[in-house]
Amino acid sequence: MVLLNLLTFGLWSKLGRLTHYAFDAVLFSAFLAGMHRSTGLTPRLKKDKVAGENKNVREWVDKYLDVGEWVMDQSVAIASSSGWFERRS
């Protein structure tokens, strides 16, 4: 591992850290999606204050929240098809 770190000039540890942050961001987005589905609460993002006139930031925020919705959909689909979970009323 040390040899790999030397050969890549330390990029191996940076890649691991970036992967960790990306996983945390997706997990938080899925948490927001689950909160939205179970309670109906959504984050009040005043996109004009966050993005201003920049449409790229608005699109990025929408895509970020859509990733959480997709992860939530996939998680529910996998859990419902496995034998480890059951639906209760």
PDB file with one MODEL, atoms N, CA, C and O in Angstrom:
MODEL        1
ATOM      1  N   MET A   1       0.832  -1.193   0.000  1.00  0.00           N
ATOM      2  CA  MET A   1       0.000   0.000   0.000  1.00  0.00           C
ATOM      3  C   MET A   1       0.875   1.255   0.000  1.00  0.00           C
ATOM      4  O   MET A   1       0.545   2.252  -0.643  1.00  0.00           O
ATOM      5  N   VAL A   2       1.983   1.196   0.720  1.00  0.00           N
ATOM      6  CA  VAL A   2       2.880   2.351   0.759  1.00  0.00           C
ATOM      7  C   VAL A   2       3.486   2.576  -0.621  1.00  0.00           C
ATOM      8  O   VAL A   2       3.636   3.715  -1.064  1.00  0.00           O
ATOM      9  N   LEU A   3       3.837   1.471  -1.302  1.00  0.00           N
ATOM     10  CA  LEU A   3       4.394   1.596  -2.647  1.00  0.00           C
ATOM     11  C   LEU A   3       3.365   2.213  -3.599  1.00  0.00           C
ATOM     12  O   LEU A   3       3.703   3.066  -4.419  1.00  0.00           O
ATOM     13  N   LEU A   4       2.125   1.779  -3.484  1.00  0.00           N
ATOM     14  CA  LEU A   4       1.075   2.347  -4.323  1.00  0.00           C
ATOM     15  C   LEU A   4       0.890   3.825  -4.037  1.00  0.00           C
ATOM     16  O   LEU A   4       0.670   4.617  -4.954  1.00  0.00           O
ATOM     17  N   ASN A   5       0.979   4.197  -2.779  1.00  0.00           N
ATOM     18  CA  ASN A   5       0.848   5.603  -2.394  1.00  0.00           C
ATOM     19  C   ASN A   5       2.012   6.419  -2.957  1.00  0.00           C
ATOM     20  O   ASN A   5       1.820   7.553  -3.396  1.00  0.00           O
ATOM     21  N   LEU A   6       3.196   5.854  -2.945  1.00  0.00           N
ATOM     22  CA  LEU A   6       4.349   6.561  -3.501  1.00  0.00           C
ATOM     23  C   LEU A   6       4.243   6.689  -5.020  1.00  0.00           C
ATOM     24  O   LEU A   6       4.583   7.730  -5.582  1.00  0.00           O
ATOM     25  N   LEU A   7       3.776   5.643  -5.676  1.00  0.00           N
ATOM     26  CA  LEU A   7       3.666   5.672  -7.130  1.00  0.00           C
ATOM     27  C   LEU A   7       2.589   6.629  -7.622  1.00  0.00           C
ATOM     28  O   LEU A   7       2.710   7.196  -8.708  1.00  0.00           O
ATOM     29  N   THR A   8       1.560   6.809  -6.847  1.00  0.00           N
ATOM     30  CA  THR A   8       0.461   7.700  -7.261  1.00  0.00           C
ATOM     31  C   THR A   8       0.553   9.073  -6.614  1.00  0.00           C
ATOM     32  O   THR A   8      -0.384   9.865  -6.710  1.00  0.00           O
ATOM     33  N   PHE A   9       1.663   9.361  -5.961  1.00  0.00           N
ATOM     34  CA  PHE A   9       1.900  10.663  -5.323  1.00  0.00           C
ATOM     35  C   PHE A   9       0.831  11.026  -4.293  1.00  0.00           C
ATOM     36  O   PHE A   9       0.452  12.190  -4.162  1.00  0.00           O
ATOM     37  N   GLY A  10       0.354  10.029  -3.573  1.00  0.00           N
ATOM     38  CA  GLY A  10      -0.621  10.276  -2.515  1.00  0.00           C
ATOM     39  C   GLY A  10      -2.045  10.407  -2.994  1.00  0.00           C
ATOM     40  O   GLY A  10      -2.928  10.717  -2.195  1.00  0.00           O
ATOM     41  N   LEU A  11      -2.303  10.183  -4.275  1.00  0.00           N
ATOM     42  CA  LEU A  11      -3.663  10.320  -4.796  1.00  0.00           C
ATOM     43  C   LEU A  11      -4.574   9.212  -4.310  1.00  0.00           C
ATOM     44  O   LEU A  11      -5.792   9.389  -4.281  1.00  0.00           O
ATOM     45  N   TRP A  12      -4.010   8.056  -3.921  1.00  0.00           N
ATOM     46  CA  TRP A  12      -4.815   6.931  -3.460  1.00  0.00           C
ATOM     47  C   TRP A  12      -5.608   7.318  -2.206  1.00  0.00           C
ATOM     48  O   TRP A  12      -6.792   6.996  -2.105  1.00  0.00           O
ATOM     49  N   SER A  13      -4.975   7.999  -1.262  1.00  0.00           N
ATOM     50  CA  SER A  13      -5.687   8.405  -0.047  1.00  0.00           C
ATOM     51  C   SER A  13      -6.709   9.500  -0.349  1.00  0.00           C
ATOM     52  O   SER A  13      -7.772   9.550   0.272  1.00  0.00           O
ATOM     53  N   LYS A  14      -6.392  10.364  -1.289  1.00  0.00           N
ATOM     54  CA  LYS A  14      -7.343  11.412  -1.663  1.00  0.00           C
ATOM     55  C   LYS A  14      -8.564  10.822  -2.355  1.00  0.00           C
ATOM     56  O   LYS A  14      -9.678  11.310  -2.167  1.00  0.00           O
ATOM     57  N   LEU A  15      -8.367   9.785  -3.148  1.00  0.00           N
ATOM     58  CA  LEU A  15      -9.484   9.119  -3.799  1.00  0.00           C
ATOM     59  C   LEU A  15     -10.391   8.453  -2.764  1.00  0.00           C
ATOM     60  O   LEU A  15     -11.614   8.488  -2.900  1.00  0.00           O
ATOM     61  N   GLY A  16      -9.809   7.857  -1.748  1.00  0.00           N
ATOM     62  CA  GLY A  16     -10.600   7.259  -0.679  1.00  0.00           C
ATOM     63  C   GLY A  16     -11.401   8.296   0.090  1.00  0.00           C
ATOM     64  O   GLY A  16     -12.562   8.068   0.428  1.00  0.00           O
ATOM     65  N   ARG A  17     -10.789   9.414   0.361  1.00  0.00           N
ATOM     66  CA  ARG A  17     -11.481  10.490   1.074  1.00  0.00           C
ATOM     67  C   ARG A  17     -12.616  11.063   0.227  1.00  0.00           C
ATOM     68  O   ARG A  17     -13.697  11.337   0.749  1.00  0.00           O
ATOM     69  N   LEU A  18     -12.383  11.245  -1.070  1.00  0.00           N
ATOM     70  CA  LEU A  18     -13.412  11.741  -1.972  1.00  0.00           C
ATOM     71  C   LEU A  18     -14.578  10.760  -2.063  1.00  0.00           C
ATOM     72  O   LEU A  18     -15.738  11.171  -2.079  1.00  0.00           O
ATOM     73  N   THR A  19     -14.270   9.464  -2.122  1.00  0.00           N
ATOM     74  CA  THR A  19     -15.310   8.441  -2.151  1.00  0.00           C
ATOM     75  C   THR A  19     -16.133   8.479  -0.870  1.00  0.00           C
ATOM     76  O   THR A  19     -17.358   8.355  -0.908  1.00  0.00           O
ATOM     77  N   HIS A  20     -15.465   8.649   0.251  1.00  0.00           N
ATOM     78  CA  HIS A  20     -16.163   8.719   1.539  1.00  0.00           C
ATOM     79  C   HIS A  20     -17.108   9.917   1.589  1.00  0.00           C
ATOM     80  O   HIS A  20     -18.250   9.788   2.031  1.00  0.00           O
ATOM     81  N   TYR A  21     -16.641  11.078   1.139  1.00  0.00           N
ATOM     82  CA  TYR A  21     -17.494  12.275   1.135  1.00  0.00           C
ATOM     83  C   TYR A  21     -18.671  12.117   0.176  1.00  0.00           C
ATOM     84  O   TYR A  21     -19.781  12.554   0.479  1.00  0.00           O
ATOM     85  N   ALA A  22     -18.435  11.493  -0.979  1.00  0.00           N
ATOM     86  CA  ALA A  22     -19.518  11.281  -1.938  1.00  0.00           C
ATOM     87  C   ALA A  22     -20.565  10.334  -1.359  1.00  0.00           C
ATOM     88  O   ALA A  22     -21.764  10.558  -1.519  1.00  0.00           O
ATOM     89  N   PHE A  23     -20.114   9.277  -0.686  1.00  0.00           N
ATOM     90  CA  PHE A  23     -21.053   8.344  -0.059  1.00  0.00           C
ATOM     91  C   PHE A  23     -21.865   9.040   1.020  1.00  0.00           C
ATOM     92  O   PHE A  23     -23.072   8.821   1.122  1.00  0.00           O
ATOM     93  N   ASP A  24     -21.223   9.873   1.824  1.00  0.00           N
ATOM     94  CA  ASP A  24     -21.936  10.622   2.860  1.00  0.00           C
ATOM     95  C   ASP A  24     -22.965  11.570   2.256  1.00  0.00           C
ATOM     96  O   ASP A  24     -24.064  11.713   2.791  1.00  0.00           O
ATOM     97  N   ALA A  25     -22.620  12.216   1.152  1.00  0.00           N
ATOM     98  CA  ALA A  25     -23.553  13.144   0.500  1.00  0.00           C
ATOM     99  C   ALA A  25     -24.774  12.402  -0.036  1.00  0.00           C
ATOM    100  O   ALA A  25     -25.898  12.889   0.084  1.00  0.00           O
ATOM    101  N   VAL A  26     -24.559  11.220  -0.629  1.00  0.00           N
ATOM    102  CA  VAL A  26     -25.678  10.427  -1.134  1.00  0.00           C
ATOM    103  C   VAL A  26     -26.531   9.926   0.019  1.00  0.00           C
ATOM    104  O   VAL A  26     -27.758   9.912  -0.078  1.00  0.00           O
ATOM    105  N   LEU A  27     -25.897   9.517   1.104  1.00  0.00           N
ATOM    106  CA  LEU A  27     -26.636   9.054   2.276  1.00  0.00           C
ATOM    107  C   LEU A  27     -27.500  10.171   2.858  1.00  0.00           C
ATOM    108  O   LEU A  27     -28.640   9.924   3.250  1.00  0.00           O
ATOM    109  N   PHE A  28     -26.980  11.384   2.918  1.00  0.00           N
ATOM    110  CA  PHE A  28     -27.755  12.503   3.425  1.00  0.00           C
ATOM    111  C   PHE A  28     -28.906  12.849   2.489  1.00  0.00           C
ATOM    112  O   PHE A  28     -29.996  13.193   2.946  1.00  0.00           O
ATOM    113  N   SER A  29     -28.673  12.759   1.185  1.00  0.00           N
ATOM    114  CA  SER A  29     -29.743  13.011   0.219  1.00  0.00           C
ATOM    115  C   SER A  29     -30.844  11.962   0.352  1.00  0.00           C
ATOM    116  O   SER A  29     -32.028  12.286   0.250  1.00  0.00           O
ATOM    117  N   ALA A  30     -30.459  10.709   0.579  1.00  0.00           N
ATOM    118  CA  ALA A  30     -31.457   9.654   0.785  1.00  0.00           C
ATOM    119  C   ALA A  30     -32.217   9.874   2.089  1.00  0.00           C
ATOM    120  O   ALA A  30     -33.413   9.589   2.161  1.00  0.00           O
ATOM    121  N   PHE A  31     -31.545  10.373   3.108  1.00  0.00           N
ATOM    122  CA  PHE A  31     -32.216  10.709   4.361  1.00  0.00           C
ATOM    123  C   PHE A  31     -33.274  11.785   4.134  1.00  0.00           C
ATOM    124  O   PHE A  31     -34.385  11.688   4.654  1.00  0.00           O
ATOM    125  N   LEU A  32     -32.927  12.812   3.354  1.00  0.00           N
ATOM    126  CA  LEU A  32     -33.897  13.862   3.048  1.00  0.00           C
ATOM    127  C   LEU A  32     -35.073  13.311   2.249  1.00  0.00           C
ATOM    128  O   LEU A  32     -36.213  13.725   2.459  1.00  0.00           O
ATOM    129  N   ALA A  33     -34.806  12.382   1.337  1.00  0.00           N
ATOM    130  CA  ALA A  33     -35.883  11.780   0.548  1.00  0.00           C
ATOM    131  C   ALA A  33     -36.792  10.943   1.438  1.00  0.00           C
ATOM    132  O   ALA A  33     -38.012  10.970   1.278  1.00  0.00           O
ATOM    133  N   GLY A  34     -36.206  10.197   2.378  1.00  0.00           N
ATOM    134  CA  GLY A  34     -37.021   9.407   3.296  1.00  0.00           C
ATOM    135  C   GLY A  34     -37.859  10.278   4.206  1.00  0.00           C
ATOM    136  O   GLY A  34     -39.010   9.950   4.492  1.00  0.00           O
ATOM    137  N   MET A  35     -37.299  11.377   4.661  1.00  0.00           N
ATOM    138  CA  MET A  35     -38.051  12.301   5.498  1.00  0.00           C
ATOM    139  C   MET A  35     -39.195  12.922   4.695  1.00  0.00           C
ATOM    140  O   MET A  35     -40.294  13.122   5.214  1.00  0.00           O
ATOM    141  N   HIS A  36     -38.927  13.221   3.436  1.00  0.00           N
ATOM    142  CA  HIS A  36     -39.971  13.787   2.576  1.00  0.00           C
ATOM    143  C   HIS A  36     -41.108  12.789   2.388  1.00  0.00           C
ATOM    144  O   HIS A  36     -42.278  13.169   2.427  1.00  0.00           O
ATOM    145  N   ARG A  37     -40.776  11.524   2.187  1.00  0.00           N
ATOM    146  CA  ARG A  37     -41.809  10.519   1.934  1.00  0.00           C
ATOM    147  C   ARG A  37     -42.599  10.158   3.188  1.00  0.00           C
ATOM    148  O   ARG A  37     -43.806   9.926   3.114  1.00  0.00           O
ATOM    149  N   SER A  38     -41.940  10.111   4.319  1.00  0.00           N
ATOM    150  CA  SER A  38     -42.657   9.666   5.512  1.00  0.00           C
ATOM    151  C   SER A  38     -43.426  10.787   6.196  1.00  0.00           C
ATOM    152  O   SER A  38     -44.442  10.526   6.841  1.00  0.00           O
ATOM    153  N   THR A  39     -42.970  12.022   6.073  1.00  0.00           N
ATOM    154  CA  THR A  39     -43.638  13.117   6.766  1.00  0.00           C
ATOM    155  C   THR A  39     -44.181  14.193   5.832  1.00  0.00           C
ATOM    156  O   THR A  39     -45.034  14.985   6.232  1.00  0.00           O
ATOM    157  N   GLY A  40     -43.701  14.231   4.608  1.00  0.00           N
ATOM    158  CA  GLY A  40     -44.108  15.284   3.687  1.00  0.00           C
ATOM    159  C   GLY A  40     -43.288  16.549   3.816  1.00  0.00           C
ATOM    160  O   GLY A  40     -43.509  17.511   3.081  1.00  0.00           O
ATOM    161  N   LEU A  41     -42.337  16.559   4.747  1.00  0.00           N
ATOM    162  CA  LEU A  41     -41.491  17.737   4.927  1.00  0.00           C
ATOM    163  C   LEU A  41     -40.402  17.758   3.874  1.00  0.00           C
ATOM    164  O   LEU A  41     -39.797  16.731   3.566  1.00  0.00           O
ATOM    165  N   THR A  42     -40.161  18.925   3.332  1.00  0.00           N
ATOM    166  CA  THR A  42     -39.077  19.100   2.372  1.00  0.00           C
ATOM    167  C   THR A  42     -38.192  20.246   2.840  1.00  0.00           C
ATOM    168  O   THR A  42     -38.653  21.142   3.547  1.00  0.00           O
ATOM    169  N   PRO A  43     -36.923  20.219   2.449  1.00  0.00           N
ATOM    170  CA  PRO A  43     -36.076  21.346   2.828  1.00  0.00           C
ATOM    171  C   PRO A  43     -36.530  22.619   2.125  1.00  0.00           C
ATOM    172  O   PRO A  43     -36.793  22.619   0.922  1.00  0.00           O
ATOM    173  N   ARG A  44     -36.616  23.683   2.878  1.00  0.00           N
ATOM    174  CA  ARG A  44     -37.026  24.956   2.293  1.00  0.00           C
ATOM    175  C   ARG A  44     -35.770  25.635   1.772  1.00  0.00           C
ATOM    176  O   ARG A  44     -35.062  26.333   2.498  1.00  0.00           O
ATOM    177  N   LEU A  45     -35.524  25.411   0.519  1.00  0.00           N
ATOM    178  CA  LEU A  45     -34.361  26.009  -0.120  1.00  0.00           C
ATOM    179  C   LEU A  45     -34.821  27.213  -0.927  1.00  0.00           C
ATOM    180  O   LEU A  45     -35.532  27.091  -1.924  1.00  0.00           O
ATOM    181  N   LYS A  46     -34.411  28.325  -0.484  1.00  0.00           N
ATOM    182  CA  LYS A  46     -34.699  29.528  -1.268  1.00  0.00           C
ATOM    183  C   LYS A  46     -33.622  29.590  -2.342  1.00  0.00           C
ATOM    184  O   LYS A  46     -32.544  30.156  -2.158  1.00  0.00           O
ATOM    185  N   LYS A  47     -33.964  28.984  -3.463  1.00  0.00           N
ATOM    186  CA  LYS A  47     -32.966  28.811  -4.510  1.00  0.00           C
ATOM    187  C   LYS A  47     -32.450  30.136  -5.037  1.00  0.00           C
ATOM    188  O   LYS A  47     -31.336  30.206  -5.556  1.00  0.00           O
ATOM    189  N   ASP A  48     -33.235  31.173  -4.911  1.00  0.00           N
ATOM    190  CA  ASP A  48     -32.753  32.480  -5.365  1.00  0.00           C
ATOM    191  C   ASP A  48     -31.621  32.975  -4.475  1.00  0.00           C
ATOM    192  O   ASP A  48     -30.681  33.613  -4.951  1.00  0.00           O
ATOM    193  N   LYS A  49     -31.716  32.674  -3.158  1.00  0.00           N
ATOM    194  CA  LYS A  49     -30.640  33.088  -2.264  1.00  0.00           C
ATOM    195  C   LYS A  49     -29.410  32.202  -2.428  1.00  0.00           C
ATOM    196  O   LYS A  49     -28.279  32.682  -2.357  1.00  0.00           O
ATOM    197  N   VAL A  50     -29.635  30.902  -2.649  1.00  0.00           N
ATOM    198  CA  VAL A  50     -28.516  29.985  -2.784  1.00  0.00           C
ATOM    199  C   VAL A  50     -27.822  30.167  -4.128  1.00  0.00           C
ATOM    200  O   VAL A  50     -26.597  30.266  -4.191  1.00  0.00           O
ATOM    201  N   ALA A  51     -28.601  30.210  -5.191  1.00  0.00           N
ATOM    202  CA  ALA A  51     -28.025  30.215  -6.530  1.00  0.00           C
ATOM    203  C   ALA A  51     -27.977  31.593  -7.173  1.00  0.00           C
ATOM    204  O   ALA A  51     -27.149  31.841  -8.050  1.00  0.00           O
ATOM    205  N   GLY A  52     -28.839  32.471  -6.754  1.00  0.00           N
ATOM    206  CA  GLY A  52     -28.911  33.757  -7.436  1.00  0.00           C
ATOM    207  C   GLY A  52     -29.456  33.568  -8.838  1.00  0.00           C
ATOM    208  O   GLY A  52     -30.496  32.937  -9.023  1.00  0.00           O
ATOM    209  N   GLU A  53     -28.784  34.094  -9.792  1.00  0.00           N
ATOM    210  CA  GLU A  53     -29.192  33.951 -11.187  1.00  0.00           C
ATOM    211  C   GLU A  53     -28.552  32.734 -11.846  1.00  0.00           C
ATOM    212  O   GLU A  53     -28.819  32.452 -13.014  1.00  0.00           O
ATOM    213  N   ASN A  54     -27.721  32.020 -11.122  1.00  0.00           N
ATOM    214  CA  ASN A  54     -26.991  30.889 -11.685  1.00  0.00           C
ATOM    215  C   ASN A  54     -27.899  29.663 -11.773  1.00  0.00           C
ATOM    216  O   ASN A  54     -28.233  29.061 -10.752  1.00  0.00           O
ATOM    217  N   LYS A  55     -28.294  29.295 -12.982  1.00  0.00           N
ATOM    218  CA  LYS A  55     -29.186  28.152 -13.170  1.00  0.00           C
ATOM    219  C   LYS A  55     -28.470  26.831 -12.948  1.00  0.00           C
ATOM    220  O   LYS A  55     -29.111  25.825 -12.644  1.00  0.00           O
ATOM    221  N   ASN A  56     -27.148  26.819 -13.095  1.00  0.00           N
ATOM    222  CA  ASN A  56     -26.392  25.582 -12.893  1.00  0.00           C
ATOM    223  C   ASN A  56     -26.491  25.107 -11.453  1.00  0.00           C
ATOM    224  O   ASN A  56     -26.598  23.906 -11.203  1.00  0.00           O
ATOM    225  N   VAL A  57     -26.457  26.028 -10.510  1.00  0.00           N
ATOM    226  CA  VAL A  57     -26.555  25.648  -9.101  1.00  0.00           C
ATOM    227  C   VAL A  57     -27.952  25.130  -8.802  1.00  0.00           C
ATOM    228  O   VAL A  57     -28.106  24.157  -8.064  1.00  0.00           O
ATOM    229  N   ARG A  58     -28.961  25.762  -9.362  1.00  0.00           N
ATOM    230  CA  ARG A  58     -30.340  25.285  -9.162  1.00  0.00           C
ATOM    231  C   ARG A  58     -30.501  23.874  -9.697  1.00  0.00           C
ATOM    232  O   ARG A  58     -31.098  23.023  -9.037  1.00  0.00           O
ATOM    233  N   GLU A  59     -29.977  23.619 -10.884  1.00  0.00           N
ATOM    234  CA  GLU A  59     -30.064  22.289 -11.471  1.00  0.00           C
ATOM    235  C   GLU A  59     -29.293  21.274 -10.635  1.00  0.00           C
ATOM    236  O   GLU A  59     -29.734  20.136 -10.477  1.00  0.00           O
ATOM    237  N   TRP A  60     -28.141  21.684 -10.096  1.00  0.00           N
ATOM    238  CA  TRP A  60     -27.328  20.788  -9.277  1.00  0.00           C
ATOM    239  C   TRP A  60     -28.071  20.393  -8.003  1.00  0.00           C
ATOM    240  O   TRP A  60     -28.037  19.229  -7.604  1.00  0.00           O
ATOM    241  N   VAL A  61     -28.734  21.342  -7.367  1.00  0.00           N
ATOM    242  CA  VAL A  61     -29.491  21.043  -6.151  1.00  0.00           C
ATOM    243  C   VAL A  61     -30.644  20.093  -6.470  1.00  0.00           C
ATOM    244  O   VAL A  61     -30.898  19.154  -5.716  1.00  0.00           O
ATOM    245  N   ASP A  62     -31.332  20.327  -7.565  1.00  0.00           N
ATOM    246  CA  ASP A  62     -32.423  19.432  -7.961  1.00  0.00           C
ATOM    247  C   ASP A  62     -31.908  18.034  -8.264  1.00  0.00           C
ATOM    248  O   ASP A  62     -32.528  17.049  -7.863  1.00  0.00           O
ATOM    249  N   LYS A  63     -30.793  17.932  -8.959  1.00  0.00           N
ATOM    250  CA  LYS A  63     -30.217  16.623  -9.268  1.00  0.00           C
ATOM    251  C   LYS A  63     -29.748  15.925  -7.998  1.00  0.00           C
ATOM    252  O   LYS A  63     -29.888  14.709  -7.872  1.00  0.00           O
ATOM    253  N   TYR A  64     -29.195  16.682  -7.059  1.00  0.00           N
ATOM    254  CA  TYR A  64     -28.736  16.108  -5.789  1.00  0.00           C
ATOM    255  C   TYR A  64     -29.907  15.492  -5.029  1.00  0.00           C
ATOM    256  O   TYR A  64     -29.794  14.386  -4.501  1.00  0.00           O
ATOM    257  N   LEU A  65     -31.020  16.199  -4.974  1.00  0.00           N
ATOM    258  CA  LEU A  65     -32.190  15.662  -4.288  1.00  0.00           C
ATOM    259  C   LEU A  65     -32.810  14.503  -5.068  1.00  0.00           C
ATOM    260  O   LEU A  65     -33.366  13.585  -4.466  1.00  0.00           O
ATOM    261  N   ASP A  66     -32.722  14.534  -6.391  1.00  0.00           N
ATOM    262  CA  ASP A  66     -33.216  13.414  -7.201  1.00  0.00           C
ATOM    263  C   ASP A  66     -32.402  12.148  -6.974  1.00  0.00           C
ATOM    264  O   ASP A  66     -32.947  11.046  -7.020  1.00  0.00           O
ATOM    265  N   VAL A  67     -31.108  12.292  -6.731  1.00  0.00           N
ATOM    266  CA  VAL A  67     -30.272  11.121  -6.428  1.00  0.00           C
ATOM    267  C   VAL A  67     -30.760  10.463  -5.149  1.00  0.00           C
ATOM    268  O   VAL A  67     -30.808   9.235  -5.072  1.00  0.00           O
ATOM    269  N   GLY A  68     -31.118  11.239  -4.157  1.00  0.00           N
ATOM    270  CA  GLY A  68     -31.648  10.686  -2.915  1.00  0.00           C
ATOM    271  C   GLY A  68     -32.957   9.955  -3.141  1.00  0.00           C
ATOM    272  O   GLY A  68     -33.190   8.900  -2.551  1.00  0.00           O
ATOM    273  N   GLU A  69     -33.812  10.504  -3.987  1.00  0.00           N
ATOM    274  CA  GLU A  69     -35.067   9.823  -4.315  1.00  0.00           C
ATOM    275  C   GLU A  69     -34.796   8.490  -5.007  1.00  0.00           C
ATOM    276  O   GLU A  69     -35.442   7.486  -4.707  1.00  0.00           O
ATOM    277  N   TRP A  70     -33.834   8.486  -5.939  1.00  0.00           N
ATOM    278  CA  TRP A  70     -33.500   7.261  -6.658  1.00  0.00           C
ATOM    279  C   TRP A  70     -32.927   6.211  -5.705  1.00  0.00           C
ATOM    280  O   TRP A  70     -33.298   5.039  -5.775  1.00  0.00           O
ATOM    281  N   VAL A  71     -32.035   6.625  -4.824  1.00  0.00           N
ATOM    282  CA  VAL A  71     -31.453   5.692  -3.845  1.00  0.00           C
ATOM    283  C   VAL A  71     -32.547   5.144  -2.937  1.00  0.00           C
ATOM    284  O   VAL A  71     -32.536   3.961  -2.598  1.00  0.00           O
ATOM    285  N   MET A  72     -33.476   5.980  -2.550  1.00  0.00           N
ATOM    286  CA  MET A  72     -34.590   5.528  -1.710  1.00  0.00           C
ATOM    287  C   MET A  72     -35.446   4.511  -2.461  1.00  0.00           C
ATOM    288  O   MET A  72     -35.825   3.489  -1.889  1.00  0.00           O
ATOM    289  N   ASP A  73     -35.756   4.771  -3.729  1.00  0.00           N
ATOM    290  CA  ASP A  73     -36.539   3.834  -4.536  1.00  0.00           C
ATOM    291  C   ASP A  73     -35.834   2.489  -4.651  1.00  0.00           C
ATOM    292  O   ASP A  73     -36.453   1.440  -4.475  1.00  0.00           O
ATOM    293  N   GLN A  74     -34.541   2.523  -4.947  1.00  0.00           N
ATOM    294  CA  GLN A  74     -33.790   1.280  -5.103  1.00  0.00           C
ATOM    295  C   GLN A  74     -33.698   0.516  -3.788  1.00  0.00           C
ATOM    296  O   GLN A  74     -33.798  -0.711  -3.776  1.00  0.00           O
ATOM    297  N   SER A  75     -33.511   1.221  -2.695  1.00  0.00           N
ATOM    298  CA  SER A  75     -33.420   0.571  -1.380  1.00  0.00           C
ATOM    299  C   SER A  75     -34.729  -0.116  -1.019  1.00  0.00           C
ATOM    300  O   SER A  75     -34.728  -1.239  -0.513  1.00  0.00           O
ATOM    301  N   VAL A  76     -35.835   0.553  -1.275  1.00  0.00           N
ATOM    302  CA  VAL A  76     -37.143  -0.032  -0.990  1.00  0.00           C
ATOM    303  C   VAL A  76     -37.392  -1.237  -1.879  1.00  0.00           C
ATOM    304  O   VAL A  76     -37.929  -2.244  -1.416  1.00  0.00           O
ATOM    305  N   ALA A  77     -37.015  -1.152  -3.140  1.00  0.00           N
ATOM    306  CA  ALA A  77     -37.206  -2.282  -4.060  1.00  0.00           C
ATOM    307  C   ALA A  77     -36.386  -3.492  -3.630  1.00  0.00           C
ATOM    308  O   ALA A  77     -36.882  -4.618  -3.660  1.00  0.00           O
ATOM    309  N   ILE A  78     -35.154  -3.275  -3.236  1.00  0.00           N
ATOM    310  CA  ILE A  78     -34.299  -4.386  -2.803  1.00  0.00           C
ATOM    311  C   ILE A  78     -34.814  -4.974  -1.498  1.00  0.00           C
ATOM    312  O   ILE A  78     -34.861  -6.194  -1.343  1.00  0.00           O
ATOM    313  N   ALA A  79     -35.200  -4.114  -0.559  1.00  0.00           N
ATOM    314  CA  ALA A  79     -35.686  -4.603   0.733  1.00  0.00           C
ATOM    315  C   ALA A  79     -37.000  -5.365   0.582  1.00  0.00           C
ATOM    316  O   ALA A  79     -37.218  -6.365   1.267  1.00  0.00           O
ATOM    317  N   SER A  80     -37.871  -4.903  -0.306  1.00  0.00           N
ATOM    318  CA  SER A  80     -39.163  -5.579  -0.452  1.00  0.00           C
ATOM    319  C   SER A  80     -39.033  -6.915  -1.176  1.00  0.00           C
ATOM    320  O   SER A  80     -39.882  -7.789  -1.001  1.00  0.00           O
ATOM    321  N   SER A  81     -37.997  -7.091  -1.979  1.00  0.00           N
ATOM    322  CA  SER A  81     -37.822  -8.364  -2.672  1.00  0.00           C
ATOM    323  C   SER A  81     -37.023  -9.372  -1.859  1.00  0.00           C
ATOM    324  O   SER A  81     -36.967 -10.549  -2.215  1.00  0.00           O
ATOM    325  N   SER A  82     -36.404  -8.923  -0.771  1.00  0.00           N
ATOM    326  CA  SER A  82     -35.643  -9.858   0.056  1.00  0.00           C
ATOM    327  C   SER A  82     -36.562 -10.484   1.097  1.00  0.00           C
ATOM    328  O   SER A  82     -37.671 -10.004   1.329  1.00  0.00           O
ATOM    329  N   GLY A  83     -36.104 -11.530   1.704  1.00  0.00           N
ATOM    330  CA  GLY A  83     -36.879 -12.207   2.730  1.00  0.00           C
ATOM    331  C   GLY A  83     -36.666 -11.628   4.121  1.00  0.00           C
ATOM    332  O   GLY A  83     -37.271 -12.095   5.086  1.00  0.00           O
ATOM    333  N   TRP A  84     -35.833 -10.641   4.229  1.00  0.00           N
ATOM    334  CA  TRP A  84     -35.492 -10.074   5.535  1.00  0.00           C
ATOM    335  C   TRP A  84     -36.491  -9.029   6.014  1.00  0.00           C
ATOM    336  O   TRP A  84     -36.501  -8.685   7.196  1.00  0.00           O
ATOM    337  N   PHE A  85     -37.328  -8.520   5.118  1.00  0.00           N
ATOM    338  CA  PHE A  85     -38.261  -7.461   5.480  1.00  0.00           C
ATOM    339  C   PHE A  85     -39.688  -7.886   5.117  1.00  0.00           C
ATOM    340  O   PHE A  85     -39.898  -8.669   4.190  1.00  0.00           O
ATOM    341  N   GLU A  86     -40.654  -7.363   5.855  1.00  0.00           N
ATOM    342  CA  GLU A  86     -42.051  -7.608   5.549  1.00  0.00           C
ATOM    343  C   GLU A  86     -42.830  -6.320   5.775  1.00  0.00           C
ATOM    344  O   GLU A  86     -42.428  -5.478   6.578  1.00  0.00           O
ATOM    345  N   ARG A  87     -43.934  -6.170   5.074  1.00  0.00           N
ATOM    346  CA  ARG A  87     -44.772  -4.962   5.224  1.00  0.00           C
ATOM    347  C   ARG A  87     -45.778  -5.187   6.354  1.00  0.00           C
ATOM    348  O   ARG A  87     -46.426  -6.229   6.442  1.00  0.00           O
ATOM    349  N   ARG A  88     -45.882  -4.193   7.194  1.00  0.00           N
ATOM    350  CA  ARG A  88     -46.864  -4.204   8.285  1.00  0.00           C
ATOM    351  C   ARG A  88     -47.657  -2.923   8.218  1.00  0.00           C
ATOM    352  O   ARG A  88     -47.149  -1.890   7.783  1.00  0.00           O
ATOM    353  N   SER A  89     -48.893  -2.986   8.646  1.00  0.00           N
ATOM    354  CA  SER A  89     -49.745  -1.787   8.617  1.00  0.00           C
ATOM    355  C   SER A  89     -49.736  -1.107   9.955  1.00  0.00           C
ATOM    356  O   SER A  89     -50.393  -0.080  10.130  1.00  0.00           O
TER     357      SER A  89
ENDMDL
END
